Amino acid sequence: MDCTIFAWGWMLVSSISIRLSSSGFKSSAIPRGERSQNCPRPSVLPHRQQTRSTPTAAHRASERAQLSVTEKMAERQQQKHEGRVKIGHYILGDTLGVGTFGKVKIGQHQLTGHKVAVKILNRQKIRSLDVVGKIKREIQNLKLFRHPHIIKLYQVISTPTDFFMVMEYVSGGELFDYICKNGRVEDSEACRLFQQIISAVDYCHRHMVVHRDLKPENVLLDANKNAKIADFGLSNMMSDGEFLRTSCGSPNYAAPEVISGRLYAGPEVDIWSCGVILYALLCGTLPFDDEHVPTLFKKIRGGVFYIPEHLNRSVASLLMLMLQVDPLKRATIKDIREHEWFKKDLPGYLFPEDPSYDATVLDEEAVREVCEKFECTESEVVSSLYSGDPQDQLAVAYHLIIDNRRIMTQASEFYLASSPPQGSFIEEGMLLPPGVKPHPERMPPLLADSPKSRCPLDALNTTRPKPLAVKKAKWHLGIRSQSRPYDIMAEVYRAMKQLSFDWKVVNPYHLRVRRKNPVTGNLVKMSLQLYQVDNRSYLLDFKSIDDDIMEAVGFKSGSSTPQRSGSTAGFHRPRLSIDSASPAIDLPQLSSSLPGSLSGSSPLLAARQGSHTMDFFEMCASLITTLAR
């Protein structure tokens, strides 16, 4: 009986092995560069044992496990051959194009179903250009960009061989192909697209990013023919020689200072390229074009180009300003915005009075959709959004849902949807990251200007006291930023690590930091607390902590509420003068809350205080300098 079972099992295993071999599922059949990180390399099937001993129950269980693994590998291999390569939560599909460092493929989020464009940056190519560190830092900056006419970068997935940049997907193709297919566009349509492009370029220039490779190939169109600029921040990290080699071999859009070999890479370079794009939109051709490269360079350096008769004088004058050979005489973004042709029917959302885009107001419907897709709780989604982890899958899915829901035919709604409501965000129930406190010096003006205080019925109630009209302070203590809270703290952690500071986390937005003075050997301590100043900005506040002084005046080390010191006025907070039209606000003084005064302290303590104050300021200066880099 045992021999019969053994023979039957032997035939079954042999039959399966033969079928697997004939199917051609081999490890070498899969290109190495396209292997999914979630699909492990198939292992070689174990050789059949030559000894024909009676199989035990353990042997049969082992055989069944091997068969199960083999079936799973075959299924994964079949998905691979069907083109379903999976990177993270994204299933890659067809190739959309070939970029400077690799391919661009279409991807689909496995759970939300939204389409994305996945750009693959080859590590070896990046390493050969010696720009690995710069690209990593620039990618982090690009992930903060939120503008209706800039391709969004949602996530970066890193593997041993490649970087995968998960970006916004648009279906309209390149502006270059659109012009080649349709020829020159109407004046009104060209103005609309050009306004969108200039708005995006101005946004990036204000964030200290220069494109340096603007051309119709890098301007994409969505389904509603709205412009989307791509590839920001990558080309500006290369030298000018590399720019010519990596710009599809065509210098037609390069400024004269670039092709002349002068190492110049400021905003003027982008203005020139935008002028070439505007000319291509209006004329369907390029202002400087010649098959003979030296002749082409001569034309660009001369700045002489043909102006067709169908162009009106207004737009022709704008082209002359933008295509000035001398970069100092070339038009600026401000000059373009003030030009009469550009200002015609200019949408207000392109250049808002307050250009800060804030995403601190959470979309409850999007949060619920993430919870449904990932089977998680709302608190987990909110925690992920404020965690500071740019790779968090819940946060990425949330932003995907938000961006895909926006209807870009009414582009003005983009700014309203991404900006917080004016007025009191506390009374309206705005969610703040845990640990971020409203700044006590800045909250009264915001509350006084709340929507409830501006109710029309209040004007009819003459007995009701009017709210105090307190204006915003003209100065503040600390570092102010309009970035998101976890992005601010991420930079703080980076700077502290670079300076070899030691720190203790009280909460994600409150730290106790210390360092050892290399000269005196004293330990210098301070507290960092992130405050919310108003509905668009945050303040990183510095507090000095001196355990010796705290103990001398009645406080013990390790107090849960460390007091402020280290200011130029000793232990006294300054009197903050707001404006001559409003009463001055007396800020609380630390000495009034302490059981004793330092005025009668010993000379040793006074010397210790002064030494600690200088150490504190040196510590603050080093941290601020590192943050500014």
C-alpha positions as CSV (number, residue, x, y, z in Angstrom):
1,M,0.0,0.0,0.0
2,D,2.8,2.4,0.9
3,C,4.6,1.6,-2.3
4,T,1.4,2.4,-4.3
5,I,1.0,5.8,-2.6
6,F,4.6,6.6,-3.1
7,A,4.4,5.8,-6.8
8,W,1.3,7.8,-7.3
9,G,2.8,10.9,-5.5
10,W,6.0,10.5,-7.6
11,M,4.1,10.6,-10.8
12,L,2.1,13.7,-9.7
13,V,5.2,15.6,-8.7
14,S,7.0,14.7,-12.0
15,S,4.0,15.7,-14.0
16,I,3.8,19.1,-12.3
17,S,7.5,19.7,-12.8
18,I,7.2,18.9,-16.5
19,R,4.3,21.3,-16.9
20,L,6.2,24.1,-15.1
21,S,9.3,23.5,-17.2
22,S,7.3,23.6,-20.5
23,S,5.6,26.8,-19.5
24,G,8.9,28.7,-19.7
25,F,8.7,30.3,-16.2
26,K,12.4,30.9,-15.6
27,S,14.1,33.4,-13.4
28,S,16.0,34.8,-16.4
29,A,12.8,35.4,-18.3
30,I,12.1,38.5,-16.3
31,P,14.0,41.7,-17.0
32,R,15.9,42.7,-13.9
33,G,15.0,46.3,-14.2
34,E,11.3,45.7,-14.3
35,R,11.0,43.3,-11.4
36,S,8.4,44.4,-8.8
37,Q,9.7,45.0,-5.3
38,N,6.8,42.9,-4.0
39,C,7.5,40.1,-6.3
40,P,10.6,38.1,-5.1
41,R,13.0,36.4,-7.5
42,P,11.7,32.9,-8.2
43,S,14.0,30.3,-6.6
44,V,15.2,27.3,-8.4
45,L,13.0,24.3,-7.8
46,P,14.7,21.7,-5.6
47,H,16.1,18.6,-7.3
48,R,14.3,15.3,-6.9
49,Q,15.9,13.0,-4.3
50,Q,17.3,9.8,-5.7
51,T,16.7,7.7,-2.6
52,R,13.2,6.1,-2.9
53,S,12.4,5.9,0.8
54,T,8.8,5.7,2.0
55,P,7.4,9.3,2.3
56,T,6.3,10.3,5.8
57,A,3.5,12.8,6.7
58,A,6.2,15.5,7.1
59,H,7.5,14.8,3.6
60,R,4.0,15.0,2.1
61,A,3.4,18.3,3.9
62,S,6.7,19.6,2.6
63,E,5.7,18.6,-1.0
64,R,2.3,20.4,-0.7
65,A,4.1,23.5,0.6
66,Q,6.5,23.4,-2.3
67,L,3.6,23.1,-4.7
68,S,1.8,26.0,-3.1
69,V,4.9,28.2,-3.5
70,T,5.4,27.1,-7.1
71,E,1.8,28.0,-7.9
72,K,2.1,31.4,-6.3
73,M,5.3,32.1,-8.2
74,A,3.7,31.0,-11.5
75,E,0.8,33.3,-10.8
76,R,3.2,36.3,-10.1
77,Q,5.1,35.5,-13.2
78,Q,1.9,35.5,-15.2
79,Q,1.0,38.9,-13.9
80,K,4.5,40.1,-14.8
81,H,4.1,38.9,-18.4
82,E,0.8,40.6,-18.5
83,G,2.5,43.9,-17.7
84,R,1.2,44.2,-14.1
85,V,4.4,45.3,-12.4
86,K,3.6,46.5,-8.8
87,I,5.6,49.2,-7.1
88,G,4.3,49.9,-3.6
89,H,0.5,50.4,-4.0
90,Y,0.8,51.2,-7.7
91,I,0.4,48.8,-10.6
92,L,2.5,50.0,-13.5
93,G,1.2,49.8,-17.1
94,D,2.2,51.1,-20.5
95,T,5.2,53.5,-21.1
96,L,4.1,57.1,-21.6
97,G,7.5,58.3,-22.6
98,V,11.2,58.3,-22.1
99,G,12.8,61.0,-19.9
100,T,16.3,62.1,-19.1
101,F,17.0,59.4,-16.5
102,G,14.6,56.7,-17.5
103,K,11.0,55.8,-18.5
104,V,7.7,57.3,-17.5
105,K,4.9,54.7,-17.0
106,I,1.3,55.0,-16.3
107,G,0.3,53.6,-12.9
108,Q,-2.9,52.9,-11.0
109,H,-3.4,53.0,-7.3
110,Q,-4.3,49.5,-6.2
111,L,-7.0,50.6,-3.8
112,T,-8.3,54.0,-4.9
113,G,-8.1,53.2,-8.6
114,H,-6.7,56.7,-9.5
115,K,-4.2,56.9,-12.3
116,V,-0.7,58.4,-11.8
117,A,2.4,58.8,-13.8
118,V,5.4,57.0,-12.4
119,K,8.8,58.4,-13.5
120,I,11.7,56.0,-13.0
121,L,15.1,57.6,-12.2
122,N,18.0,55.2,-12.7
123,R,20.4,55.3,-9.8
124,Q,23.4,54.5,-11.9
125,K,22.7,57.4,-14.3
126,I,22.2,59.8,-11.4
127,R,25.3,58.6,-9.7
128,S,27.4,59.1,-12.8
129,L,26.3,62.8,-12.8
130,D,27.1,63.1,-9.1
131,V,23.7,64.7,-8.3
132,V,22.3,62.0,-6.0
133,G,22.2,64.2,-2.8
134,K,20.8,67.2,-4.7
135,I,18.0,65.2,-6.3
136,K,17.0,63.8,-3.0
137,R,16.8,67.2,-1.4
138,E,15.0,68.7,-4.4
139,I,12.4,65.9,-4.5
140,Q,11.5,66.8,-0.9
141,N,10.9,70.4,-2.0
142,L,8.8,69.4,-5.0
143,K,6.6,67.3,-2.7
144,L,5.6,70.5,-1.0
145,F,4.5,72.2,-4.2
146,R,0.7,72.6,-4.6
147,H,-0.2,74.7,-7.6
148,P,-3.0,74.1,-10.2
149,H,-0.6,74.3,-13.1
150,I,2.4,72.3,-11.8
151,I,2.4,68.5,-12.0
152,K,2.1,67.3,-8.4
153,L,4.6,64.9,-6.9
154,Y,2.8,62.5,-4.5
155,Q,5.4,60.0,-3.4
156,V,8.9,58.8,-4.0
157,I,9.6,55.0,-3.8
158,S,13.2,54.0,-3.5
159,T,14.7,50.6,-4.6
160,P,18.3,49.5,-4.9
161,T,18.4,50.3,-8.6
162,D,15.9,53.1,-9.1
163,F,13.8,56.0,-7.7
164,F,10.1,55.9,-8.6
165,M,8.5,59.3,-8.6
166,V,4.7,59.0,-8.3
167,M,3.3,62.1,-10.0
168,E,0.0,63.5,-11.2
169,Y,-1.3,62.0,-14.4
170,V,-2.7,64.2,-17.2
171,S,-4.1,62.8,-20.4
172,G,-3.8,65.7,-22.8
173,G,-0.2,65.0,-23.8
174,E,2.6,67.5,-24.5
175,L,2.1,71.1,-25.7
176,F,4.7,70.4,-28.3
177,D,2.5,67.7,-29.9
178,Y,-0.6,69.9,-29.6
179,I,1.2,72.7,-31.6
180,C,2.5,70.3,-34.2
181,K,-1.0,68.9,-34.7
182,N,-3.0,72.1,-34.7
183,G,-0.5,74.7,-35.6
184,R,-0.6,78.2,-34.1
185,V,-3.5,78.8,-31.6
186,E,-5.8,81.7,-31.3
187,D,-4.7,84.8,-29.5
188,S,-7.1,84.3,-26.6
189,E,-6.2,80.7,-26.2
190,A,-2.5,81.4,-26.3
191,C,-3.0,84.1,-23.7
192,R,-4.9,81.7,-21.4
193,L,-2.2,79.1,-21.6
194,F,0.6,81.6,-21.2
195,Q,-1.0,83.1,-18.1
196,Q,-1.1,79.6,-16.5
197,I,2.5,79.0,-17.4
198,I,3.7,82.3,-16.0
199,S,1.7,81.7,-12.8
200,A,3.5,78.4,-12.3
201,V,6.9,79.8,-13.1
202,D,6.4,82.6,-10.6
203,Y,5.3,80.2,-8.0
204,C,8.5,78.2,-8.3
205,H,10.7,81.2,-8.5
206,R,9.2,82.4,-5.2
207,H,10.2,79.0,-3.8
208,M,13.8,79.4,-5.0
209,V,13.5,76.9,-7.8
210,V,14.5,77.7,-11.3
211,H,13.4,75.3,-14.1
212,R,16.1,76.0,-16.7
213,D,14.6,73.5,-19.1
214,L,11.3,75.1,-20.0
215,K,10.0,74.0,-23.5
216,P,6.8,72.8,-25.0
217,E,7.8,69.2,-24.3
218,N,7.8,69.9,-20.6
219,V,4.4,71.6,-20.6
220,L,1.6,69.0,-20.4
221,L,-2.1,69.5,-21.0
222,D,-4.9,67.9,-19.1
223,A,-8.2,66.8,-20.5
224,N,-9.5,70.4,-20.4
225,K,-6.5,71.9,-22.1
226,N,-5.0,73.5,-19.0
227,A,-1.3,73.8,-18.8
228,K,0.8,71.7,-16.3
229,I,4.5,72.3,-16.1
230,A,6.6,69.1,-15.4
231,D,10.2,68.3,-14.5
232,F,10.7,71.2,-12.1
233,G,13.8,71.2,-10.0
234,L,15.7,68.5,-11.8
235,S,17.4,70.3,-14.7
236,N,18.5,73.3,-12.5
237,M,20.9,71.0,-10.7
238,M,23.1,70.4,-13.7
239,S,25.8,72.5,-15.2
240,D,25.2,74.3,-18.4
241,G,27.1,71.7,-20.5
242,E,24.8,69.0,-19.1
243,F,21.8,71.1,-19.9
244,L,22.7,71.0,-23.6
245,R,23.3,67.3,-23.5
246,T,20.1,66.4,-21.6
247,S,17.7,68.8,-23.4
248,C,17.0,66.4,-26.3
249,G,20.0,67.8,-28.1
250,S,18.2,71.0,-28.9
251,P,19.3,74.4,-27.6
252,N,16.4,76.2,-29.4
253,Y,14.9,77.3,-26.1
254,A,18.2,78.1,-24.3
255,A,19.0,81.7,-23.4
256,P,22.0,83.4,-24.9
257,E,24.0,83.3,-21.7
258,V,23.5,79.6,-21.5
259,I,24.8,78.7,-24.9
260,S,27.6,81.2,-24.6
261,G,29.1,79.1,-21.7
262,R,28.4,81.7,-19.0
263,L,27.4,79.9,-15.8
264,Y,24.2,81.7,-15.3
265,A,21.1,80.0,-14.0
266,G,18.7,82.6,-12.6
267,P,15.0,83.4,-13.3
268,E,16.0,85.3,-16.4
269,V,16.7,82.0,-18.1
270,D,13.2,80.8,-17.6
271,I,11.8,84.2,-18.8
272,W,13.6,83.7,-22.1
273,S,12.3,80.1,-22.5
274,C,8.8,81.3,-21.7
275,G,9.2,83.9,-24.5
276,V,10.1,81.1,-26.9
277,I,7.1,79.1,-25.8
278,L,4.8,82.1,-26.3
279,Y,6.2,82.7,-29.8
280,A,5.6,79.0,-30.6
281,L,2.0,79.3,-29.4
282,L,1.2,82.4,-31.5
283,C,3.2,81.4,-34.6
284,G,3.4,77.6,-34.7
285,T,7.2,77.9,-35.3
286,L,10.3,78.7,-33.2
287,P,11.8,82.2,-33.2
288,F,15.3,80.8,-33.5
289,D,15.7,77.7,-35.7
290,D,18.4,76.4,-38.0
291,E,19.8,72.9,-38.8
292,H,23.3,74.3,-38.7
293,V,24.1,74.6,-34.9
294,P,26.7,77.4,-35.2
295,T,24.2,79.4,-37.3
296,L,21.5,78.7,-34.7
297,F,23.8,79.9,-31.9
298,K,24.5,83.1,-33.9
299,K,20.8,83.8,-34.2
300,I,20.2,83.3,-30.5
301,R,23.1,85.5,-29.5
302,G,21.9,88.2,-31.9
303,G,18.4,88.1,-30.7
304,V,16.9,88.8,-34.1
305,F,13.7,87.0,-35.0
306,Y,10.8,87.4,-37.5
307,I,7.5,88.9,-36.2
308,P,4.6,87.8,-38.4
309,E,2.1,90.3,-39.6
310,H,-0.8,88.7,-37.9
311,L,0.6,89.4,-34.4
312,N,-0.8,92.6,-32.9
313,R,1.6,95.2,-31.6
314,S,0.8,94.5,-27.9
315,V,1.9,90.9,-27.9
316,A,4.8,91.7,-30.2
317,S,6.1,94.2,-27.7
318,L,5.9,91.6,-25.0
319,L,7.9,89.2,-27.0
320,M,10.6,91.8,-27.6
321,L,10.9,92.4,-23.9
322,M,11.1,88.7,-23.0
323,L,13.6,87.8,-25.8
324,Q,16.2,90.5,-24.8
325,V,19.7,89.2,-25.2
326,D,20.9,91.2,-22.2
327,P,19.5,89.4,-19.1
328,L,19.6,92.7,-17.2
329,K,17.2,94.3,-19.7
330,R,15.0,91.2,-20.0
331,A,11.5,91.4,-18.7
332,T,10.8,90.1,-15.2
333,I,7.7,88.3,-13.9
334,K,6.5,91.7,-12.6
335,D,6.9,93.3,-16.0
336,I,5.0,90.5,-17.6
337,R,2.1,90.7,-15.1
338,E,1.8,94.5,-15.7
339,H,1.8,94.2,-19.5
340,E,-1.6,95.1,-21.1
341,W,-1.8,92.0,-23.3
342,F,-1.1,89.7,-20.3
343,K,-3.6,91.4,-18.0
344,K,-6.5,90.8,-20.4
345,D,-9.1,88.5,-18.7
346,L,-6.5,87.4,-16.2
347,P,-8.1,85.0,-13.7
348,G,-7.7,86.1,-10.1
349,Y,-6.6,82.7,-8.8
350,L,-3.4,82.7,-10.8
351,F,-1.9,85.5,-8.7
352,P,-3.8,85.7,-5.4
353,E,-3.0,88.5,-3.0
354,D,-1.9,85.9,-0.5
355,P,-0.1,83.2,-2.5
356,S,0.3,80.8,0.4
357,Y,-1.4,77.5,-0.2
358,D,-2.4,75.8,3.0
359,A,-3.7,72.3,3.3
360,T,-4.4,72.3,7.0
361,V,-8.1,72.0,6.6
362,L,-8.9,68.3,6.2
363,D,-11.6,67.1,3.8
364,E,-13.8,64.8,5.9
365,E,-15.3,63.1,2.9
366,A,-11.8,62.2,1.6
367,V,-10.8,61.0,5.0
368,R,-13.8,58.7,5.1
369,E,-13.0,57.4,1.6
370,V,-9.5,56.5,2.7
371,C,-10.9,54.8,5.8
372,E,-13.2,52.7,3.5
373,K,-10.4,51.8,1.1
374,F,-7.8,50.9,3.7
375,E,-10.2,49.6,6.4
376,C,-8.8,52.0,9.0
377,T,-10.2,54.6,11.4
378,E,-10.4,58.3,10.9
379,S,-7.9,58.9,13.8
380,E,-5.3,56.8,12.0
381,V,-5.7,58.8,8.8
382,V,-5.4,62.2,10.6
383,S,-2.4,60.8,12.5
384,S,-0.8,59.8,9.2
385,L,-1.4,63.3,7.7
386,Y,0.3,65.0,10.6
387,S,3.0,62.3,11.2
388,G,5.5,64.0,8.9
389,D,6.2,60.8,7.0
390,P,6.1,61.6,3.3
391,Q,5.9,57.9,2.4
392,D,2.8,57.2,4.5
393,Q,0.4,55.3,2.4
394,L,-2.7,56.8,4.0
395,A,-1.4,60.4,3.5
396,V,-0.6,59.6,-0.2
397,A,-4.0,58.1,-0.8
398,Y,-5.7,61.1,0.8
399,H,-3.9,63.6,-1.5
400,L,-4.6,61.4,-4.5
401,I,-8.3,61.5,-3.7
402,I,-8.3,65.3,-3.1
403,D,-6.4,66.1,-6.3
404,N,-8.5,63.8,-8.5
405,R,-11.7,65.3,-7.2
406,R,-10.9,68.8,-8.2
407,I,-12.6,70.0,-11.4
408,M,-10.0,72.0,-13.2
409,T,-12.5,73.6,-15.7
410,Q,-13.3,76.0,-12.8
411,A,-9.7,76.5,-11.8
412,S,-10.5,79.3,-9.4
413,E,-12.1,76.7,-7.1
414,F,-8.6,75.2,-6.6
415,Y,-7.4,78.1,-4.6
416,L,-10.6,78.2,-2.5
417,A,-10.4,74.4,-1.8
418,S,-6.8,74.4,-0.8
419,S,-7.0,77.6,1.4
420,P,-8.5,77.8,4.8
421,P,-11.6,79.9,5.4
422,Q,-10.9,83.5,6.5
423,G,-11.6,84.2,10.1
424,S,-11.5,82.1,13.2
425,F,-10.2,78.6,12.4
426,I,-10.7,77.6,16.1
427,E,-14.4,78.5,16.1
428,E,-14.9,76.7,12.8
429,G,-13.4,73.5,14.2
430,M,-10.2,73.5,12.2
431,L,-8.1,70.4,13.1
432,L,-4.7,71.2,14.4
433,P,-1.8,68.7,14.7
434,P,-1.5,67.4,18.2
435,G,1.1,69.4,20.0
436,V,0.8,72.5,17.9
437,K,-0.4,75.3,20.1
438,P,-2.0,78.6,19.0
439,H,0.4,81.4,19.8
440,P,-0.9,83.5,22.6
441,E,0.4,86.8,21.1
442,R,-1.3,86.2,17.8
443,M,-4.6,84.6,18.5
444,P,-6.6,87.7,19.7
445,P,-6.4,89.5,16.3
446,L,-7.7,86.3,14.6
447,L,-10.6,85.9,17.0
448,A,-11.5,89.5,16.7
449,D,-11.9,89.1,13.0
450,S,-13.9,85.9,13.1
451,P,-17.0,85.5,10.9
452,K,-19.3,85.4,14.0
453,S,-18.1,88.9,15.0
454,R,-19.0,90.2,11.6
455,C,-22.6,89.1,11.7
456,P,-24.9,91.7,10.0
457,L,-27.3,91.6,13.0
458,D,-24.6,93.0,15.2
459,A,-24.9,96.4,13.6
460,L,-28.5,96.6,14.8
461,N,-27.6,95.9,18.4
462,T,-26.2,99.2,19.7
463,T,-25.9,97.9,23.2
464,R,-23.5,95.1,22.3
465,P,-19.9,96.0,22.8
466,K,-17.8,96.1,19.7
467,P,-14.9,93.7,19.5
468,L,-11.5,95.1,20.1
469,A,-9.8,95.8,16.8
470,V,-6.3,94.5,17.5
471,K,-3.9,94.6,14.6
472,K,-1.2,92.0,14.0
473,A,2.1,92.6,15.6
474,K,4.8,93.9,13.3
475,W,7.5,91.6,14.8
476,H,7.7,88.3,16.7
477,L,10.2,86.1,18.4
478,G,11.4,82.9,16.7
479,I,11.4,81.6,13.2
480,R,8.2,82.0,11.2
481,S,7.2,79.7,8.3
482,Q,4.2,79.0,6.1
483,S,5.2,75.4,5.5
484,R,3.2,72.5,7.0
485,P,3.9,71.7,10.6
486,Y,5.5,68.3,10.1
487,D,7.6,69.7,7.2
488,I,9.0,72.4,9.6
489,M,9.8,69.8,12.3
490,A,11.4,67.5,9.7
491,E,13.8,70.3,8.9
492,V,14.4,71.0,12.6
493,Y,15.3,67.3,13.2
494,R,17.6,67.3,10.2
495,A,19.4,70.4,11.4
496,M,19.8,69.1,15.0
497,K,21.2,65.8,13.7
498,Q,23.7,67.7,11.5
499,L,24.8,69.8,14.6
500,S,25.0,66.7,16.8
501,F,22.4,68.1,19.3
502,D,20.8,65.8,21.8
503,W,17.0,66.1,22.2
504,K,14.0,64.7,24.0
505,V,10.6,64.7,22.4
506,V,7.9,66.1,24.7
507,N,5.4,65.8,21.8
508,P,5.9,65.9,18.0
509,Y,6.0,69.7,18.1
510,H,7.7,70.3,21.4
511,L,11.3,69.4,22.0
512,R,13.9,69.8,24.8
513,V,17.3,70.2,23.2
514,R,20.8,70.3,24.6
515,R,24.4,70.5,23.5
516,K,27.8,70.6,25.2
517,N,29.9,73.7,24.8
518,P,33.2,72.5,23.3
519,V,35.1,75.2,25.1
520,T,33.7,75.4,28.6
521,G,32.2,72.0,28.7
522,N,28.8,73.4,30.0
523,L,25.6,71.8,28.9
524,V,23.3,74.3,27.2
525,K,19.6,73.5,27.2
526,M,16.7,75.0,25.4
527,S,13.1,74.2,24.4
528,L,11.6,74.3,20.9
529,Q,7.9,74.7,20.6
530,L,5.9,75.1,17.3
531,Y,3.1,77.6,17.7
532,Q,0.3,78.5,15.2
533,V,0.4,82.2,14.6
534,D,-2.6,82.5,12.3
535,N,-4.5,80.4,9.8
536,R,-1.6,80.3,7.4
537,S,1.7,80.5,9.3
538,Y,3.6,78.9,12.2
539,L,6.2,80.1,14.6
540,L,9.1,78.0,15.9
541,D,9.8,79.5,19.4
542,F,13.1,79.2,21.2
543,K,13.2,79.0,25.0
544,S,16.3,78.9,27.1
545,I,16.4,76.4,30.0
546,D,18.9,76.8,32.8
547,D,18.5,74.3,35.5
548,D,20.9,76.1,37.9
549,I,19.0,79.4,37.6
550,M,15.7,77.7,37.9
551,E,16.7,75.9,41.1
552,A,18.2,79.2,42.5
553,V,14.9,81.0,42.1
554,G,12.7,78.2,43.3
555,F,12.2,75.9,40.4
556,K,13.5,72.4,40.1
557,S,15.1,70.8,37.1
558,G,12.7,68.8,35.0
559,S,9.7,71.1,35.5
560,S,6.9,70.3,33.2
561,T,6.5,73.9,32.3
562,P,10.0,75.3,31.7
563,Q,10.1,79.1,31.8
564,R,11.5,81.5,29.2
565,S,14.9,83.0,29.6
566,G,17.8,84.1,27.5
567,S,16.3,87.2,26.1
568,T,18.2,90.5,25.8
569,A,16.2,91.9,28.7
570,G,17.2,89.1,31.2
571,F,14.2,87.4,32.5
572,H,11.7,90.1,31.4
573,R,9.7,89.7,28.2
574,P,9.7,93.0,26.3
575,R,6.7,95.2,26.1
576,L,5.2,94.6,22.6
577,S,3.9,97.7,21.0
578,I,1.3,96.9,18.4
579,D,0.3,100.2,16.8
580,S,-0.3,103.7,17.9
581,A,-4.0,103.3,17.1
582,S,-4.5,100.4,19.5
583,P,-3.4,100.0,23.1
584,A,-0.1,98.3,23.9
585,I,-0.2,94.8,25.2
586,D,1.7,94.0,28.4
587,L,3.2,90.6,27.8
588,P,3.6,88.5,31.0
589,Q,6.9,88.9,32.7
590,L,8.7,85.9,34.0
591,S,9.9,87.6,37.2
592,S,6.3,88.2,38.4
593,S,5.7,84.5,38.4
594,L,8.9,83.6,40.2
595,P,9.2,83.4,44.0
596,G,12.4,85.5,44.0
597,S,14.1,88.1,42.0
598,L,17.6,87.8,40.4
599,S,18.4,91.4,41.3
600,G,19.6,90.3,44.7
601,S,21.3,87.1,43.6
602,S,25.0,86.4,44.1
603,P,27.7,87.6,41.6
604,L,28.4,83.9,40.8
605,L,24.8,83.4,39.7
606,A,24.8,86.6,37.7
607,A,28.0,85.5,35.9
608,R,26.5,82.1,35.3
609,Q,23.4,83.7,33.9
610,G,25.3,85.8,31.5
611,S,27.5,82.9,30.3
612,H,24.4,80.7,29.8
613,T,22.7,83.5,27.8
614,M,25.6,83.8,25.4
615,D,25.7,80.0,25.1
616,F,22.0,80.0,24.4
617,F,22.3,82.6,21.6
618,E,25.2,80.7,20.0
619,M,23.1,77.6,20.1
620,C,20.2,79.4,18.5
621,A,22.5,81.0,15.8
622,S,24.0,77.6,14.8
623,L,20.5,76.1,14.5
624,I,19.1,79.0,12.5
625,T,22.1,79.0,10.2
626,T,21.7,75.3,9.5
627,L,18.0,75.7,8.9
628,A,18.7,78.4,6.4
629,R,20.9,76.3,4.2
